[in-house]
Amino acid sequence: MANVQYYDVILKPVVTEKSMLAMGERKYTFLVHPDANKTMIKEAVEKMFPGTKVEKVNTLNRGGKKRRMGLTQGYSSKIKKAVVQLTEDSKEIEIFGGL
């Protein structure tokens, strides 16, 4: 596995209608590094956003979609999503505050 630091784990937040509705249940969705595991994601969220406590992490791997340009075929890049559930006494994540 690659040497992934905590600041390389979380790539960007996922801002969709479904992820915005889940924020009411204290669930936040992020795109993460494909080599990151659940413990790495938990540590990265707690270090990047002080005052947050992660209860559990669910991950989702999506393989690349098949793409074609003329006779050339290939795949788009694969992604990994993480849905992070915060504890009740945890602080909110500020990047989602103004949305």
Secondary structure, 3 states (H helix, E strand, C coil): CCCCCHHHHEEEECCCHHHHHHHHHCEEEEEECCCCCHHHHHHHHHHHCCCCCEEEEEEEEECCCEEEECCEEEECCCEEEEEEEECCCCCCCHHHCCC
